[in-house]
Amino acid sequence: MCGILGFIGKKPVAERLITGSDRLQNRGEHSTGAATYDGNFFYSHLGLGPAALVFNDYPYENLKGSAGIAHTRYATTGGDSPEKLQRNIQPVYADRPGMFTCANGDLINMLSQTERLKEMGFSFQTELDSKVLQNLMIHYMHENKLHCAKEPGDYVERIFKSLEDLHKDLQGAYSVVTLMETGLLVFKDPHGIRPLSMAKRTENGEITEYAFSSESAVFNYFGDYSDIEELKPGEALFIEHNTLKMHRRQITPMQEAFCFFEFVYFSRPDTKFKDRVVENVRKNMGGVLAEEFASMRNRIDVVVGIPATGLSAAHNFGQILNIPYENAIIKVGNKRSFQETSDEKRRKAIDNKFIFIKDFIEGKRIAVIDDSNVRGTTAKKIARRLYDLGAKEVHYFFFSPPIIGSCYYGIDTPDESKLIAVGNSNEEIRKLMQVDSVNYISHQGLIRGLGIPKEELCLACITKKYPTPVDEIHKRLELRKKERGCGIC
Ligand code: SF4
């Protein structure tokens, strides 16, 4: 999972690119990069760490031009040593035709496509999915003779044809922004698995900028965007420099499979997908949990939410069941434990992440509300702390059903053997976590809380029904084991 941004307009975009990257830090902070174009030259600035570090004291005027893209990276490929992270910073560059590209999501058949492209003579100095996407795009742009296009309409037709060809070759999740010398190209995979939304800025009724972001929270932050909409599955847009003329087409639409986990965990609370504010969905989930587990009412003295994703759900849960809510667990810092690349680092991140207020815990039977239970690492550790601080009972409630399948679309849950719900009954999970009860929202309850038809969602990690073919995934998992010394697998 990563964050991507794109702006094209009539005024310099550097400041918004940098500030926007900072707002997308929740989606990854292993590295941050931005590239702009001023009509003559590309400019870029990239580095390891979050935007606040990479752009600290950076004179943003150096990123010249009124079009640009940016990326915040959560590394799911290529290893996590500094030198490996360094060679895998996005956006990636190519010069025939000149372009910078960045993407969010993982390709299942990345390795076979990389081999194929190498045989055609393409170079790979990175291990990124976005380089496969870029090289494949370039291959089809040459095949479709993009350089021979006589006028803008013909040019865009050749780009869209190239993407149609690319869609046929690739399996997986990809939301992409590409900055070209001719304009800004933006597209999604045919199932629209990962998010990407668009907005406009206007002055006196005239469009002065188009903006694209993994999350609409970026548009909320700036406050002057309108007409925010999610790109459709398989949709592509090309916006010409200078004229800002937009061309858009749903190139290879397939059944939508939007990642439900974006609502439950990944995204910022003020982001909106499919007309639903993320925080409101989380609040609904607390209501559904309260309905589904009303019979537990007399076993609970106090409700506690795990920050930050579990707070609204916990408040709602407590309110509906008329149980007091206490702010017993408080988060310190911004670190998200999923962004750590080994179990050991993940455990340390949890230690440094929360403070616990003993007065709210001691002698109480506590209902803990959390978004999900993936490896069980966080939940078990938190439960231990609660008991150590005198909790009489700890009952865990999750508003995702048991996670039984790995995500192959950009999240680090590659090996099912590490998922606590795989091969374990609820009672076995309870024993492993050493708590008094473990309670998961039902599949129907999840769909009700989301308020979105299940046919429009990717639910693969709770159903094992993947929206794309996954026959090549074992090659990629092997590679990941090698890259990470099996640390996170
Ligand atoms: Fe999202 Fe799960 Fe699908 Fe991955 S497998 S895209 S986390 S719903």
Residues whose N, C-alpha, C, O or C-beta is under 5 A from the ligand:
A	BS01	SF4	C259 F260 F261 S406 C407 Y408 Y409 I411 C458 L459 A460 C461
